[in-house]
Amino acid sequence: MSEEIYDALVVGGAVSGSRTAELLAKEEKKVLLVEDNLTIGHPCKCTGLVSWRILELLPHLPKSIIMNSLKKAKFFSPNGSSLEMDASYPVYLLNRPGLDKFIFDSAVNEGAETRIGERFVSYRKMNGMLKVMTNNGVFHTKLLIGADGANSTVGREAGLKYPSTCQVGVQTTVEGDFENAVELWFGSKLSPNFFAWLAPEGNGKARIGLATNPHPGKYYQDFLTKRIGKVCRPDVGGIIRPGLMEKTSADSVMVVGDAACQIKPYSGGGINYSLIGAQFCTDAAVKALDNNNFSESFLRKNYDNEWKKELGPGIKRGMFLYKLLTSRDSVLNGLFAVGKLTTRFFKNLDMDLIKVFV
């Protein structure tokens, strides 16, 4: 049993958790970062497509983590028609395990303590703080921060309510001759309630997959057969849970990143949103620690309300797009017909939807 008292215990060593731990350590707070997987960045659960904003959020990101830069997208409708769109700003394809490792190492370098291969189990209040149980120990902390994904155990333990809608994504990396353009494929026969994708890495490789619910396996096999003529075992999988949560905090507890549904609903992407959410989570944690106030009302005021001012409009816009993209095939075919006349309108669209245009 640990006799140490941490200012914050962060559960989850991917983008949002490691970034929160790093920022708190920079503020000279005593932080413990707990990750249940033995290797940071694995298993990978993300395609790794991000907007230009990643370089503003992580200005010291190593160039080696950016595997490709893309400015063209191709969209394929249920009836087989297609349209192309050129963007004014690039989309970057990242080495996602490398990104996780970079941010995790940054947290360690700032002084965050870590425990790898340790799984969060539960917590309870005790003597004005939290007693946190893992599969390998007991820890005491003033704040518990859940960055443990769309099926957050921390969030469930805290009684937070999650959106009921979710998609299951699967993906693999394949070799071939691919144009330097992102492909998005839509249709109820192809990927019901979401879409399929192909994202080229360059050097004759691309990431290909889809998301749907339930049972993505058959659709995944059919899409790979259609697009590349063969089936490969998926090597990436994850849950996409779109929606704006009513609460992302409770007494002495906050959730961040995918655990707070801080994602773009229309695509499931969450890297930039997670980095932004981590900053708001850190700011609220510092205020709570400095004021010795860990009540739900204090955290809601300083965390929920603040991050929703920044990301809430984008999530709402994303939910509108999500509903459009999961419409009936006839509606999608109509949108494609109109889209061919309006592609220039979207040239400067903010991919993160934080603004409408950039």
N, C-alpha and C positions, 0 to 999 in steps of 0.2 A: 504494500500500500504506500502510495506517495504521500508524504507529509507536506510537500510543497503546495503553495497556493498560487495558481496562475491567474493573471488578469483575464486572459481569454484562452479557451481551448477551442481550436478549429478542427472540425471533422471534414476531411476530404482534401487531398493534395493535388487536385487539378487546378485549372486556371483561377477560379474564384477563391478557393480556399488558400492556395499558396500566395496569391496576390494579397489577400486580406492579412494573412500572417506576416508577409513581408512589410506591409505598410504599418501594421501595429508594432512590429519590432523596430521600425524606423522611428516610431514615436516613443521608443524606450519602454514599451509595455512587455511584460513577461508572457510569452506566448508558447503554447504547445500545439503543434500540428500533427494530427493523427490520420494516417492513411492506411486503409485495409489491404491494398494491393502491395505486393513485394517489389514491384518495379514501377517507378513513376512514369506516367504516360501510357501504361499498358494495364488492361486492354484499352485500345483506342476506341472512342465512342463518337467520333466526329469527323466529318469530311474535311474541315479545316479551311473553308472559304471565308474570307473576311474582306471588309472594305478597306479603303485607304486609311480610315480612322485608326487602324491598329498602330500605325507609325506615330500618331500623336499620343496614343495611350501608353505605348511602350517605345519611347524614342531610342532606347539602347538595345532594341531587339537585334540579335545577330543576323546579318544578311543571309547566312546559311540556312536559317529557318524558313525563309521565303523561297519556295520551290518553283513558283511560276507566277507570272503577272498576266492577267487576262482583261481584255476590254470589249470582248464580243460575246453575246449570248444567242443561242438558237432555241426557239420554243416550238414544240410540236403538239398540235391539237389532237383531240380524239378522232377527228375525221381524216387525219393524215396531212392536213395543211401545216405550213410552218411559217415562221417569221424570224427575222434576224434583228438584233438590236446592238448598236455600238454605244458604249458609254464614254463619257468624258473623263471619268475617273477609273483607275484600275481596281480590279478585284484580285486579291492575293490568295494563292493556295499555299498553305503552310504545312510544314512538318509538324503535325499536331503533337506527337510524343515529344519531339524536340522542344516545342513551345512549353509544354507542361514541365519538362525538366529544367528549362531555363528559369522559369518563374519560381519553381521549387528551390533551386539552388540559390536564387536571389534572396528568398526568405531565410534560408540557412545562413547565408553570408551576412544578413542583417542581424542575426542572433536568435532567430526562432528555433526552439527545440523541436525535434521531430521524433515520431515513433512510426516506423514503417511495418506493414504486416500486422497492424493492430486494428481491430474492428470495434466501432462504437456499438454499445448494447443499449444503454438506458441512462437516465439521470434522475436524481431527486434532490429536492431542496433540503439543506441541512445547515443550521446555524448561520443563516444569512447569506449562504452561498450555495453552489451546486456541487453535489457529489456525482461524478461521472464514472460510469462503469464501462469498461471495455472487456474484450475477451481475454485480456491479459493483465488487467490491473484496475486500480481505483485512483481517480485524480480529483483534486478540488480546484474549482475555478469560480471566478466572479461572473464571467460571461461564457456562454456556450454558443458557438457559431456553426451552423450546419451548412456545409458546402458539399453535401453528399448526394447531389444529383436529383433527377426528376422523381425518384421514389425515395425521397429523403427520410431516413429513419429518425433523424433529429426532428424534422418537421412533424412527423406523425406522433412522436413522443410528446411534443409540445402542444398537440391538439390542433395544429393548423389544418385548414381545409384546402384541398387541392382541386383544380379543375378535373372533371371526370373524363374529358376528352383527351385521348393520347394516341400517338402513332408510334409504331415500332419500325426503326430504320435498320437496314442491313446494307453492307457495301463490301466491295473487294477492289483490289488493284490489278489491272490487266495490262498486257502489252499489246501494241498495235500501232497503226498509223492514224493519228488523231489530229484534227485541226485544232488550232489554239483558241478554242471557244468552249464555253460552258454550254451543255445541252440540258434542257428541261423538257420532260415528256409528261403529258397529261392524258387522263381518260380512265373511266371506270373499269375498263377491261385490262388496262395496263397497271394502274396503281390506284385503287379506289380510295377516295377521301384525301389523297395527297398527290405526290408526283414521283417520277423517276428522274435520275440525273446522271450526267457524265461530266467529270471535271478533269481536264488533262494536266498531268504533272510536268509534261515536257519529256524529252528524251525517250519518246516511244512508250510512255506509260500514262494511264488514266485511272481515276477512281470512279467506279460505276456502282450504282445501287438505287434503292428506292425506300420509301416509307409508306406504310399502310397499317390498318388494324381492322380485324385481326389477321393472323396467319400470313405474314409477308413472304414466306418461303416459296410458294408456287408462283406468285407474281414476280418475284426476284428471278427465278429460273427462266420464266417465260421472257422477261425483258432482256436478260443477258443473251438468250438464244436469238431474240429478234435483233438486238443491236450489234453483237459481236460474234454471233454464231456458235457460242459454246457457253457452258455453265461452269462457274468456279465457286468454290466454297467461300462464303463471306468471311472476312477477317476483321470487320468493324460492325458493331451493333450498338444500338442505344434507344432510349425512350425520348420522344418529343412530347411535351405537355404544354400546349398553348393556352394562354389565358392570363388575365390580370388577377392575382390573388387578393382577397380582401385584407388579409393580415399576413405579414412575413416576420412577425415578432410576437413574443410572449414574455412573461416575466423572466428576465435574465437570459433570454434566448433570441437569436436572430438567425434567419436563413438567407443565403445569398447565391447568386448564379442560378443554375438550373433548379436548385432546391427552392428558389423563390420565383420560379417561372420567369426569370429575367432572360427571355429569349425572344427572337423575332418569330411571331406565330406563323407567318406565311412561309418561312423557310426552315425553322427549327434552329437556325444559327444562334449561338449564344456567347461567342468569345468576347466580342467587344462589349456586349451588355454585361457580361460577367465582370470584366475589368472596371466598368463604370460602377456597377453595383458594389464591388469590393471597396471602392473609394468611399462611397456613402456609408457602407457598413463600418468601415474603419473610423470615419468621422463620428458616427453615432456612438461607437464603442468608446472612443477617447472621451467624449462628453460624459457618457455614463460613468466611466471610471473616475474622471476628474470630479464629478459631482456626487459620486457614490450613490447613484440612483439607477437601479436596474429594473424598475417597474415597467410593465407593459405599456402604460400610458406614456412614459418618458421615451421609450424606444420607438413607439409608433410615431410620436411627434418628430423625433430626431432622425429616424431611419425610414420607416414606411412613407411618411409624408414627403420626405425630401427626395428619395430615389424615384418616387412616382412622379414628381414634378418633371424630372429629367427624362425618364424612360416610359412613363405612363402613356403619353400621347403616341409614341412610337408603337407600343404594344396594342393600343386601340386601333391605330391605322393598320397594323399587321393583322389584327383579328378580322378587320373588314376584308383585307386581301385574302386571308385564309378562307373566309366563307365564300368568296368569289371562286377561288381556285378549287374548292371542294364542291362546287355546284354541279348540277346535272351536265352531262356531255353536251346537250343542245345549247346550254348557256355558255359553256366554254367555247364551243365552236363559234358562237356569235361574238364573243369577246375577241377571239382571234381575228375575225373578219374586220372588226373595228380597229383592232390593234395595228393592223397593217397600214392604217391611215394615220396613226398617232405615235409611231415609234420615236419620232424626233422629240415629242413631248416628254418622253421618259429619259432622254439622254443625260440629263443632270439630276435625275432622281437620287435622293439620298438612300442608299441601299439599307442603311440602318433605320431609316424612317424617323430618326430623331428630329430632323428637319424634313420638310417635304422635298426641297431641292437644295443642292449645294453648288 
